């Protein structure tokens, strides 16, 4: 008991109330509590400096620390000025309740710290896990402190049940500290320090409540020192509590020893307590009940986690299953999705039809413009398919530029749909300000193995010239086997010397004198026989053999041209150029090397490019052709009038010759009675643009007359000869040189406004030769006054100077 001073204070009733003199221990405790005030200020300042979840947690910690400190200060000051009899239950209860509320807020703030838990649900699980451990500690403490053990003897604070609340929070704080030490995310030490500080504050609440209740100065001193110590520990730890944490897994995936060990401890303590003759009183029942309800609540939360996890797993499984059947680029079904749709749609209701789709020339777009542009084109293809299909139809991307459409209906209906899709997919694709022109090939199958049969029909459509629709037929299987045989044998055709060149003459009009020749490739197989070029050339392009075969053709054509030039024949040779060859790396350099190897003047070689090459990418095509013209060779645009080129292309393409397609030459008479009126238009157009014009496919005298009347100066076709071996054409040229063939008479009057571009060269007494030159030939500008050269009053017959 504290000594009383000889001083009294008169109350309102006239009685004197003695004032007790505080001891040094009490003053030390009061001073210790005052130290807690800066710790609370540090917590508040930390909360203001942080943001987000860390800010909320820090402010709650500051509020809890402030309440605990205020309750402790009020309790100690009240104990200093009161002389209430011991035990002072009311005052102790007030102090214990106030500090307990502050401790509870500290616990909540700890659970909300970044790194303590990955979600509010996980924070709640941590708290319940702490209660599980706390109930076990409570129960074991009840065994140790109650009869018959009475570990503290007469110091057991049974006379102040008000400290039960802070004592319960103390053990909960200890349990939470243990749980966070086991389960918190890294950096784990920070969160554990905060929880440890809360435990010290809770222990201080117990000591203060019990010390004030039973008037124990030492307990009050311990509580007064533990409280600021715990708050400073919390304030120091929260400075780094908002740093990035490493999530190492869900709580439900970790061990449950924290629940098993407390249960074992409770069972062991209860057994020992009963063996010593102890009784199972209210406090023991309270600890066991809390433990049981905490475990049930934890199990309930665990079951909820399992249900949510199972639902999430099912949703993820469904999502990934759908992804497994969906093309990630276009959002259409993929091959698996198409096969699943086929299985689900099989039934007796309505027949199924599959349309296979493949884009023509798409690889060239990827090679020239990059895969980003190619992907954009594929996305647009998917959108066009969606917009032009009926409900229930399934569009799929099978890979690369290959698509398919599964629909219900007859083959005739599917064919009509396929033609509509052909027109839709053939419209220009606008990507990054560039117009990309593509066509498509489509195959329709309505019986058998739909995917396989549609693919066969699609491949047959590409073999027949692309940009068309083909319906599956049984003979396609035989064609497929033949195509495989052709591809296999074509790989060895060069080494086995099965390839040869024939030359179809190009004549000057109207004289019909050969001035050049087109090199045509022929393949004669010992067992397959003569294989048509329109059959094996597509095989070579698809199999990647076209570059090697094209190099062989160029080399042999230049070799033959060099031989003719060495023998004095004034001719040029044209070679067909595949788009894949044109876009090969350094193709212009390869051409220059071949010309140099055989000593052929570059202007004697003409490279023919089909209009299909124009449909890919104009800028890239112009660049490639410009490189080729830089070597000195001539460029001819083949099949003009039957492809994709336009007037704007003619103004920009670096070409020298227009080859009029045979379909225009064979055009029937128009309503005006004029034969082949479009030939006249193309010839005039070509001349206005400074181009030479060559009409191919001339097969009748009437067609020759129409071409000549149109002003065309060069002709090619069966009327002038088919493709023949080099020696046959050479014999024809030799006959012209020796004069065995009479020269045809020129027209009496040239067309008005046409400048003569031909030259007549005197070969000897009584002999003259008509010599045609290209505009870019060095001899083209020779003076007509030359004693050996004179101009003629007829259209020029084009050759090579």
C-alpha positions in Angstrom: 0.0 0.0 0.0 1.1 3.5 -0.8 1.8 5.9 2.2 -0.6 8.9 2.6 0.5 12.5 2.9 -0.7 14.7 5.8 -2.8 16.8 3.4 -6.5 16.7 2.9 -8.9 18.3 0.5 -12.3 19.4 1.7 -15.1 18.0 -0.3 -18.4 19.8 -1.1 -20.0 17.9 1.8 -17.5 19.3 4.3 -15.5 16.0 4.6 -11.8 15.9 4.1 -10.5 13.5 1.3 -6.9 12.5 1.9 -4.6 12.7 -1.2 -2.2 9.9 -1.7 1.4 10.6 -2.6 2.4 8.9 -6.0 5.4 6.5 -5.7 8.4 6.6 -7.9 7.3 3.5 -9.8 3.9 5.2 -10.6 5.7 8.3 -11.8 8.0 6.2 -14.0 5.0 4.4 -15.4 3.3 7.8 -16.2 6.4 9.0 -17.8 6.6 5.8 -19.9 3.1 6.3 -21.1 3.9 9.9 -22.2 6.6 8.5 -24.4 3.9 6.6 -26.3 2.5 9.9 -27.6 5.4 10.5 -30.1 5.0 6.9 -31.3 1.3 7.6 -32.1 2.4 10.8 -33.9 4.8 8.8 -36.0 2.0 6.4 -37.0 -0.2 9.2 -38.0 2.5 10.9 -40.0 3.2 7.6 -41.7 -0.4 7.3 -42.7 -0.4 10.7 -44.2 2.6 10.0 -46.3 1.3 6.7 -47.8 -1.4 6.0 -50.3 -3.9 3.3 -51.1 -4.2 0.2 -48.8 -1.0 1.2 -46.9 -2.5 4.6 -46.0 -5.7 3.0 -44.6 -3.8 0.4 -42.6 -1.4 3.0 -41.2 -4.2 5.3 -40.1 -6.1 2.5 -38.4 -2.9 1.6 -36.6 -2.4 5.2 -35.5 -6.0 5.4 -34.3 -5.6 2.1 -32.3 -2.4 3.3 -30.8 -4.0 6.6 -29.8 -7.0 4.9 -28.1 -4.8 2.5 -26.2 -2.5 5.3 -25.1 -5.4 7.6 -24.0 -7.0 4.8 -22.1 -3.7 3.9 -20.3 -2.9 7.5 -19.4 -6.4 8.1 -18.1 -6.3 4.9 -16.1 -2.9 5.7 -14.5 -3.8 9.3 -13.7 -7.1 8.1 -12.2 -5.2 5.5 -10.1 -2.9 8.2 -8.8 -5.7 10.5 -7.4 -8.2 7.9 -6.2 -8.2 6.0 -2.9 -10.8 3.4 -3.9 -10.5 0.2 -2.1 -8.8 -2.8 -3.8 -9.8 -4.4 -6.0 -10.7 -1.5 -8.1 -12.8 -3.5 -10.6 -14.5 -0.5 -12.3 -11.4 1.4 -13.0 -9.5 -1.7 -14.1 -12.3 -2.7 -16.3 -12.4 0.8 -17.9 -8.7 0.7 -18.6 -8.8 -2.8 -19.9 -11.8 -2.1 -22.1 -10.2 1.1 -23.6 -6.9 -0.5 -24.2 -8.6 -3.6 -25.7 -10.5 -1.4 -28.2 -7.2 0.2 -29.2 -5.6 -3.3 -29.4 -8.5 -4.5 -31.6 -7.9 -1.6 -34.1 -4.2 -2.4 -34.1 -5.1 -6.0 -35.0 -7.3 -4.9 -37.9 -4.7 -2.5 -39.2 -2.1 -5.3 -39.0 -4.2 -7.6 -41.1 -4.7 -4.9 -43.7 -1.0 -4.1 -44.2 0.4 -4.8 -47.7 2.0 -8.3 -47.6 -0.1 -9.5 -44.6 -2.7 -11.0 -46.9 -3.6 -10.9 -50.6 -7.2 -10.1 -50.1 -9.8 -9.2 -47.3 -10.9 -12.8 -47.2 -7.3 -13.9 -46.6 -7.0 -11.3 -43.8 -10.2 -12.7 -42.2 -8.7 -16.2 -42.4 -5.5 -14.9 -40.7 -7.6 -13.5 -37.9 -9.5 -16.7 -37.4 -6.3 -18.7 -37.5 -5.0 -16.4 -34.8 -8.2 -17.0 -32.7 -7.6 -20.8 -33.1 -4.1 -20.5 -31.7 -5.3 -17.9 -29.1 -8.0 -20.2 -27.8 -5.5 -23.0 -27.3 -3.1 -20.6 -25.5 -6.1 -19.4 -23.4 -7.0 -23.0 -22.5 -3.5 -24.0 -21.6 -3.2 -20.8 -19.5 -6.4 -21.6 -17.7 -4.9 -25.0 -16.8 -1.7 -23.4 -15.5 -3.4 -20.5 -13.6 -6.4 -22.3 -12.1 -6.6 -24.8 -9.3 -5.0 -27.2 -8.7 -2.0 -25.9 -10.6 -2.2 -22.1 -9.8 1.2 -21.3 -11.4 1.1 -17.7 -10.0 -0.2 -18.7 -6.6 -1.7 -15.8 -4.8 -0.8 -13.4 -7.6 -3.3 -15.0 -9.9 -5.5 -12.1 -11.0 -8.8 -13.9 -10.5 -10.2 -11.0 -8.5 -10.3 -8.8 -11.7 -12.3 -10.6 -14.4 -12.3 -7.2 -16.3 -8.9 -8.0 -17.6 -10.2 -11.0 -19.5 -11.0 -8.9 -22.6 -7.4 -7.5 -23.0 -6.0 -10.9 -22.0 -8.1 -12.5 -24.8 -6.9 -9.9 -27.3 -3.3 -10.5 -26.1 -3.5 -14.1 -26.9 -5.2 -13.4 -30.2 -2.4 -10.9 -31.1 0.1 -13.6 -30.2 -1.7 -16.1 -32.4 -1.9 -13.6 -35.3 1.8 -13.0 -34.9 2.5 -16.8 -35.2 0.1 -17.0 -38.3 1.7 -14.1 -40.1 5.2 -15.5 -39.3 4.0 -18.7 -41.1 1.8 -17.3 -43.9 2.6 -13.7 -44.6 4.1 -12.8 -48.0 7.7 -11.7 -48.3 9.2 -9.5 -46.9 7.6 -11.4 -44.0 9.7 -9.9 -41.2 8.1 -6.4 -41.6 4.6 -7.8 -41.0 5.7 -10.0 -38.2 7.3 -7.0 -36.4 4.1 -5.1 -36.6 2.1 -8.1 -35.2 4.7 -8.5 -32.5 4.3 -4.8 -31.5 0.6 -5.3 -31.3 1.2 -8.2 -29.0 3.3 -6.1 -26.7 0.5 -3.4 -26.6 -2.0 -6.2 -25.8 0.2 -7.5 -23.0 0.5 -3.9 -21.7 -3.3 -3.6 -21.6 -3.4 -6.8 -19.5 -0.7 -5.5 -17.1 -2.2 -2.0 -16.8 -5.7 -3.4 -16.3 -4.6 -6.0 -13.7 -2.1 -3.6 -12.0 -4.7 -0.9 -11.5 -7.4 -3.3 -10.5 -5.2 -5.0 -7.8 -3.0 -1.9 -7.0 0.2 -3.5 -8.2 2.7 -0.8 -9.0 5.1 -3.2 -10.7 2.4 -4.4 -13.1 1.5 -0.8 -13.9 5.1 0.0 -14.6 5.5 -3.0 -16.9 2.4 -2.1 -18.8 3.5 1.6 -19.1 6.8 0.5 -20.6 5.4 -2.2 -22.8 2.8 0.1 -24.4 5.3 2.7 -25.9 7.7 -0.1 -26.7 5.1 -1.9 -28.8 3.9 1.3 -30.5 7.5 2.4 -31.4 8.0 -1.2 -32.7 4.9 -0.8 -34.9 5.9 2.7 -36.0 9.4 1.6 -37.0 8.1 -1.4 -39.0 5.4 0.3 -40.9 7.9 2.6 -42.7 8.7 -0.3 -45.1 5.3 -2.1 -44.9 4.1 -0.8 -48.2 7.1 -2.0 -50.2 6.4 -4.5 -53.0 5.7 -8.0 -51.7 6.2 -11.4 -53.3 3.1 -13.4 -53.4 4.1 -17.0 -52.9 0.7 -18.8 -53.2 -2.7 -18.9 -51.8 -3.2 -19.6 -48.1 -5.3 -22.6 -48.8 -2.3 -24.3 -50.4 -0.2 -24.1 -47.2 0.0 -26.5 -44.2 -2.5 -26.8 -41.4 -0.1 -27.6 -38.5 -1.1 -24.3 -36.9 -4.5 -25.9 -36.2 -3.4 -29.4 -35.3 -0.7 -28.4 -32.7 -3.1 -26.2 -30.6 -5.7 -29.0 -30.5 -3.1 -31.4 -29.3 -1.9 -29.0 -26.7 -5.5 -28.4 -25.5 -6.3 -32.1 -25.3 -3.0 -32.8 -23.4 -3.6 -29.9 -21.0 -7.2 -30.9 -20.3 -6.1 -34.5 -19.6 -3.4 -33.4 -17.2 -5.8 -30.9 -15.5 -8.5 -33.5 -14.9 -5.9 -36.1 -13.8 -4.8 -33.6 -11.1 -8.3 -33.3 -9.8 -9.1 -30.1 -11.5 -12.6 -29.0 -12.6 -13.8 -27.9 -16.0 -15.2 -24.5 -15.1 -16.5 -21.5 -17.1 -13.1 -20.3 -18.3 -12.1 -23.7 -19.6 -15.5 -24.0 -21.2 -15.0 -20.6 -22.8 -11.6 -21.5 -24.2 -12.8 -24.8 -25.6 -15.9 -23.2 -27.1 -14.0 -20.4 -28.8 -11.6 -23.0 -30.2 -14.4 -25.1 -31.6 -16.3 -22.2 -33.1 -13.1 -20.8 -34.6 -12.2 -24.1 -36.2 -15.8 -24.4 -37.6 -15.6 -20.9 -38.9 -12.2 -21.6 -40.5 -13.6 -24.7 -42.1 -16.6 -22.8 -43.4 -14.3 -20.2 -45.0 -12.1 -23.0 -46.3 -15.1 -24.6 -47.9 -16.1 -21.3 -49.4 -12.6 -20.9 -50.8 -12.8 -24.4 -52.3 -16.2 -23.6 -53.9 -14.9 -20.3 -55.3 -11.8 -22.0 -56.5 -13.7 -24.8 -58.1 -16.0 -22.4 -59.9 -13.0 -20.3 -61.0 -11.3 -23.5 -62.2 -14.4 -24.5 -64.2 -14.7 -21.1 -65.7 -11.0 -21.1 -66.6 -11.3 -24.6 -68.0 -14.3 -23.6 -70.1 -12.4 -20.5 -71.2 -9.3 -22.4 -72.2 -11.3 -25.1 -73.8 -12.9 -22.4 -75.9 -9.5 -20.9 -76.6 -8.4 -24.3 -77.8 -11.1 -24.2 -80.4 -10.7 -20.5 -81.3 -8.2 -18.8 -83.6 -6.6 -16.1 -81.5 -6.0 -13.7 -84.4 -9.4 -13.6 -86.1 -11.7 -14.9 -83.3 -13.0 -17.5 -85.7 -13.0 -21.2 -84.9 -9.8 -23.0 -85.5 -9.3 -26.5 -87.0 -10.3 -28.1 -83.7 -13.4 -25.9 -83.5 -14.4 -26.8 -87.0 -14.0 -30.5 -86.2 -16.1 -30.1 -83.1 -18.8 -28.2 -85.1 -18.8 -31.1 -87.6 -19.4 -33.6 -84.9 -22.1 -31.5 -83.2 -23.9 -30.8 -86.5 -24.0 -34.4 -87.8 -27.6 -35.5 -88.0 -30.4 -36.5 -90.3 -32.0 -33.0 -90.5 -30.2 -31.1 -93.2 -27.0 -32.0 -95.2 -23.8 -30.2 -94.3 -21.6 -28.5 -96.9 -18.0 -27.3 -96.3 -16.4 -24.5 -98.3 -12.6 -24.3 -98.2 -11.0 -20.9 -98.8 -7.4 -20.0 -99.6 -6.1 -16.5 -100.4 -4.1 -16.3 -103.6 -0.7 -14.6 -103.2 -0.9 -13.9 -99.5 2.6 -15.1 -98.9 3.9 -12.3 -101.1 2.1 -9.8 -98.9 3.8 -11.2 -95.8 7.2 -11.2 -97.5 6.9 -7.6 -98.9 4.9 -5.8 -96.2 5.6 -7.8 -93.1 3.5 -10.0 -90.9 1.8 -7.1 -89.2 0.1 -6.1 -92.4 -0.6 -9.7 -93.2 -2.3 -10.2 -89.9 -4.4 -7.1 -90.5 -5.5 -8.6 -93.8 -6.4 -11.9 -92.1 -8.5 -10.1 -89.5 -10.3 -8.3 -92.3 -11.0 -11.6 -94.0 -12.5 -12.9 -90.8 -14.8 -9.9 -90.5 -15.9 -10.2 -94.1 -16.8 -13.9 -93.6 -18.8 -13.0 -90.5 -20.7 -10.3 -92.3 -21.7 -12.6 -95.2 -22.8 -15.7 -93.4 -26.1 -16.8 -92.0 -26.9 -17.7 -88.4 -25.7 -21.2 -87.7 -22.9 -21.1 -90.2 -19.4 -21.7 -88.8 -16.4 -19.8 -90.2 -13.0 -21.1 -89.2 -9.4 -20.3 -89.9 -7.5 -23.5 -90.4 -4.0 -21.9 -90.4 -2.1 -19.3 -92.4 -4.3 -17.9 -95.1 -6.6 -21.0 -95.2 -10.2 -20.6 -94.1 -13.3 -22.7 -94.2 -17.1 -22.2 -93.8 -19.4 -25.0 -92.5 -23.0 -24.5 -93.5 -26.3 -26.5 -93.7 -27.8 -26.8 -97.2 -27.3 -28.2 -100.6 -24.2 -28.1 -102.7 -25.9 -25.7 -105.1 -26.7 -23.3 -102.3 -23.2 -23.6 -101.0 -21.8 -22.9 -104.5 -23.8 -19.7 -104.7 -22.5 -18.7 -101.3 -19.0 -19.5 -102.4 -19.3 -17.2 -105.5 -20.6 -14.4 -103.2 -17.6 -14.9 -100.9 -15.3 -14.9 -103.9 -16.5 -11.5 -104.9 -16.3 -10.2 -101.3 -12.8 -11.5 -100.6 -11.6 -10.1 -103.9 -12.3 -6.5 -102.9 -9.2 -4.4 -102.0 -7.9 -4.5 -98.5 -7.0 -1.1 -97.1 -4.2 -1.5 -94.5 -2.0 1.5 -93.3 -3.1 3.5 -96.3 -2.1 0.8 -98.7 -4.5 -0.9 -101.1 -3.7 -4.6 -101.2 -5.3 -6.7 -104.0 -5.9 -10.4 -103.3 -8.0 -13.0 -104.9 -9.2 -16.3 -103.4 -9.7 -19.9 -104.4 -12.6 -21.8 -103.0 -13.5 -25.5 -102.9 -16.9 -26.9 -102.1 -17.6 -30.4 -100.7 -20.9 -31.9 -99.7 -20.1 -35.7 -99.3 -17.5 -37.9 -97.8 -14.8 -36.5 -95.6 -15.7 -32.9 -95.9 -12.4 -31.3 -94.8 -10.3 -33.5 -97.0 -12.6 -33.2 -100.0 -13.0 -29.5 -99.7 -9.2 -29.2 -99.5 -8.9 -31.3 -102.7 -11.4 -29.1 -104.5 -9.6 -26.0 -103.2 -6.2 -27.2 -104.5 -7.8 -28.0 -107.9 -9.2 -24.5 -108.0 -5.7 -23.1 -107.5 -4.3 -25.4 -110.2 -6.8 -24.2 -112.7 -5.8 -20.6 -112.4 -7.0 -19.5 -108.9 -9.7 -16.9 -108.3 -12.4 -19.5 -108.9 -14.8 -21.9 -107.2 -14.5 -25.6 -107.7 -16.9 -28.3 -106.5 -15.3 -31.6 -105.4 -15.3 -34.5 -107.8 -14.1 -38.0 -107.4 -11.5 -37.6 -110.0 -9.7 -35.1 -107.9 -8.2 -38.0 -105.9 -6.4 -39.1 -109.1 -5.3 -35.6 -109.8 -3.9 -35.3 -106.3 -1.9 -38.5 -106.8 -0.6 -37.2 -110.1 0.3 -33.9 -108.6 2.3 -35.7 -105.9 4.1 -37.7 -108.6 4.8 -34.6 -110.6 6.3 -32.8 -107.6 8.5 -35.8 -106.9 9.7 -36.2 -110.4 10.1 -32.5 -111.1 12.8 -32.3 -108.4 15.1 -34.5 -110.6 14.0 -33.2 -114.0 17.0 -30.9 -114.4 19.6 -33.4 -113.3 18.0 -36.1 -115.6 18.0 -33.7 -118.5 14.3 -34.0 -119.1 13.7 -30.2 -119.5 14.2 -28.4 -122.8 13.4 -25.1 -124.3 11.5 -24.4 -127.5 11.3 -21.0 -129.1 8.2 -19.4 -130.6 9.0 -16.7 -133.1 8.0 -13.0 -132.7 7.5 -11.4 -136.0 7.4 -7.9 -137.3 4.2 -6.8 -138.9 3.1 -6.6 -141.6 6.3 -8.3 -143.0 6.0 -11.3 -140.7 9.8 -11.5 -140.5 11.1 -13.1 -137.2 12.8 -10.5 -135.1 12.7 -12.3 -131.8 11.6 -15.4 -130.0 9.9 -16.4 -126.7 11.7 -19.2 -124.8 9.1 -21.7 -123.7 9.8 -24.5 -121.2 8.8 -28.1 -122.0 9.1 -31.3 -119.9 9.1 -34.7 -121.4 9.1 -37.5 -118.8 10.1 -41.1 -119.8 6.9 -42.6 -118.3 4.6 -39.6 -117.8 5.1 -38.4 -121.3 4.8 -34.8 -122.3 3.7 -32.8 -119.2 1.9 -29.5 -120.0 3.5 -26.3 -118.6 0.1 -25.2 -117.1 0.3 -28.4 -115.1 3.8 -28.5 -113.8 4.6 -24.8 -113.5 2.0 -24.4 -110.6 3.6 -27.4 -109.0 7.0 -25.8 -109.2 5.7 -22.6 -107.7 4.0 -24.3 -104.8 6.9 -26.6 -104.0 9.6 -23.9 -104.2 11.3 -25.4 -107.3 10.4 -22.4 -109.5 13.6 -20.5 -108.6 15.9 -23.3 -109.6 13.9 -24.0 -112.8 13.8 -20.3 -113.6 17.5 -20.0 -113.3 18.0 -23.0 -115.6 15.6 -21.4 -118.2 17.4 -18.0 -118.0 20.8 -19.6 -118.3 19.9 -21.8 -121.3 18.0 -19.0 -123.1 20.9 -16.7 -122.8 23.3 -19.4 -123.9 21.1 -20.0 -127.1 20.8 -16.2 -127.7 24.6 -15.8 -127.5 25.0 -18.6 -130.1 22.5 -16.9 -132.4 24.2 -13.6 -132.0 27.6 -15.1 -132.7 26.2 -16.5 -136.0 25.0 -13.1 -137.0 21.3 -13.4 -136.4 19.7 -10.1 -135.4 17.2 -11.4 -132.8 16.2 -11.0 -129.2 14.8 -13.6 -126.7 12.1 -13.1 -124.1 11.9 -15.3 -120.9 8.8 -15.6 -118.7 9.4 -14.5 -115.1 7.6 -16.0 -112.1 6.5 -13.5 -109.4 8.4 -15.6 -106.9 11.5 -15.2 -108.9 11.0 -11.5 -109.3 10.8 -11.0 -105.5 13.8 -13.2 -104.8 16.7 -11.5 -103.1 19.2 -9.9 -105.6 17.4 -11.3 -108.7 18.7 -8.4 -110.7 22.2 -9.4 -109.8 21.6 -12.9 -110.9 20.4 -11.7 -114.3 23.4 -9.5 -114.7 25.8 -12.4 -113.9 24.1 -14.7 -116.5 24.3 -12.0 -119.2 28.0 -11.4 -118.4 28.8 -15.1 -118.4 27.4 -15.6 -121.9 28.4 -12.2 -123.3 24.9 -11.3 -124.2 24.0 -7.6 -124.6 21.4 -6.8 -122.0 19.0 -5.1 -124.4 18.7 -8.4 -126.3 16.9 -10.0 -123.3 13.3 -9.3 -122.5 11.8 -10.5 -119.2 8.0 -11.0 -119.2 6.0 -10.3 -116.1 2.4 -11.4 -115.9 -0.3 -9.1 -114.7 -0.9 -11.3 -111.7 2.3 -9.9 -110.2 0.9 -6.4 -110.4 -1.9 -7.4 -108.0 0.4 -7.9 -105.1 2.2 -4.7 -104.1 2.8 -1.9 -106.6 5.6 -0.1 -104.7 7.6 -3.3 -104.3 7.0 -4.4 -107.9 8.1 -1.0 -109.2 11.3 -1.2 -107.2 12.1 -4.7 -108.4 11.4 -3.9 -112.0 13.5 -0.8 -111.8 16.4 -2.8 -110.5 16.0 -5.2 -113.5 15.9 -2.3 -116.0 19.0 -1.0 -114.4 20.9 -4.0 -115.8 19.7 -2.9 -119.3 17.2 -5.7 -120.0 13.7 -5.0 -121.4 10.5 -5.6 -119.4 7.3 -6.8 -121.0 3.9 -6.9 -119.3 2.4 -10.1 -120.4 -1.3 -11.0 -120.7 -2.4 -7.3 -120.7 -6.1 -6.9 -120.7 -7.0 -10.1 -118.9 -5.6 -9.4 -115.4 -5.5 -6.7 -112.7 -3.5 -3.8 -114.2 -5.1 -0.4 -114.8 -4.3 2.8 -116.7 -2.7 4.2 -113.5 -0.4 1.1 -113.3 0.8 1.6 -116.9 1.9 5.2 -116.1 4.0 4.0 -113.2 5.2 0.6 -114.1 8.8 0.6 -115.6 7.9 -1.6 -118.7 8.9 -1.4 -122.3 6.5 -3.7 -124.1 2.8 -4.5 -123.7 1.8 -8.0 -124.7 -1.9 -8.0 -125.7 -3.7 -11.0 -124.3 -4.9 -13.6 -126.8 -8.5 -13.1 -125.6 -8.5 -9.6 -126.9 -7.0 -10.6 -130.2 -9.6 -13.3 -130.6 -12.4 -10.9 -129.7 -15.4 -11.2 -132.1 -16.6 -8.2 -134.2 -18.3 -5.5 -132.3 -21.6 -3.9 -133.0 -19.8 -1.3 -135.2 -18.5 -4.1 -137.5 -14.9 -3.5 -136.6 -12.9 -6.5 -135.7 -11.2 -6.7 -132.3 -11.9 -3.0 -131.3 -10.1 -3.4 -127.9 -6.9 -4.2 -129.7 -7.0 -0.9 -131.4 -7.6 0.8 -128.1 -4.7 -0.9 -126.4 -2.3 -0.3 -129.3 -3.1 3.4 -129.4 -2.8 3.6 -125.6 0.6 1.8 -125.6 2.0 4.1 -128.3 0.8 7.2 -126.5 2.7 6.0 -123.4 5.8 5.3 -125.5 5.5 1.5 -125.3 5.9 -1.1 -127.9 2.9 -3.3 -128.3 3.0 -7.1 -129.1 -0.2 -9.0 -130.0 0.0 -12.6 -129.0 -2.3 -15.5 -129.9 -2.7 -14.5 -133.5 -4.0 -17.7 -135.1 -5.8 -16.7 -138.3 -5.1 -14.3 -141.2 -8.2 -12.3 -140.2 -6.7 -11.7 -136.8 -3.4 -10.7 -138.3 -5.2 -8.2 -140.5 -7.1 -6.7 -137.6 -3.9 -6.4 -135.5 -2.0 -4.7 -138.4 -4.9 -2.3 -139.0 -4.7 -1.4 -135.4 -1.1 -0.3 -135.9 0.5 -3.1 -133.9 4.1 -3.6 -135.0 4.8 -7.0 -133.4 2.9 -10.3 -133.5 3.1 -13.8 -132.0 1.0 -16.8 -132.4 0.3 -20.1 -134.2 -0.1 -18.3 -137.5 3.7 -17.5 -137.5 4.7 -20.8 -135.9 4.5 -22.8 -132.7 7.3 -23.3 -130.3 10.1 -25.2 -132.0 13.5 -26.4 -131.1 16.3 -23.9 -131.4 17.8 -25.5 -134.5 14.5 -25.3 -136.3 14.2 -21.5 -135.7 17.8 -21.1 -136.5 17.2 -22.7 -139.9 14.4 -20.3 -140.5 16.7 -17.4 -139.7 19.4 -18.8 -142.0 16.8 -19.0 -144.8 16.0 -15.3 -144.4 19.7 -14.4 -144.5 20.3 -16.4 -147.7 17.2 -14.9 -149.4 15.4 -18.2 -149.9 12.3 -16.7 -148.5 10.9 -13.7 -150.4 10.4 -10.6 -148.2 6.7 -9.6 -147.9 5.7 -6.3 -149.5 5.2 -3.4 -147.0 2.0 -1.4 -146.9 1.8 1.4 -149.4 0.9 4.2 -147.0 1.7 4.3 -143.3 -1.0 5.3 -140.8 -1.2 9.1 -140.3 0.6 10.5 -137.3 2.8 7.4 -136.8 6.5 8.0 -136.9 8.5 5.2 -138.6 10.8 3.4 -136.2 12.2 0.8 -138.5 15.4 0.9 -140.6 16.2 -0.7 -143.9 19.8 -2.0 -144.0 21.5 -2.6 -147.4 23.0 -6.0 -147.4 24.4 -5.9 -151.0 23.5 -5.2 -154.6 19.8 -5.7 -155.0 19.3 -6.9 -151.3 17.8 -5.1 -148.4 16.9 -6.2 -145.0 14.1 -4.7 -142.7 15.7 -4.2 -139.3 13.4 -3.4 -136.3 14.7 -1.8 -133.2 13.3 -1.0 -129.7 13.1 2.7 -128.8 15.8 2.2 -126.1 18.2 0.6 -128.6 21.4 2.6 -129.3 20.8 2.1 -133.1 17.3 3.5 -132.9 18.5 7.1 -133.2 20.8 6.5 -136.2 20.5 9.2 -138.9 18.3 8.2 -141.9 20.8 10.0 -144.1 23.4 7.2 -143.5 24.5 5.8 -146.8 23.6 2.3 -145.7 20.4 3.1 -143.9 17.1 4.6 -145.1 13.7 5.0 -143.6 10.7 3.3 -145.0 7.1 4.5 -145.3 5.6 1.7 -143.2 5.1 1.0 -139.6 8.2 -0.1 -137.8 8.8 -3.8 -137.3 10.2 -4.2 -133.8 13.3 -6.2 -133.2 16.4 -5.8 -131.1 19.3 -3.7 -132.1 
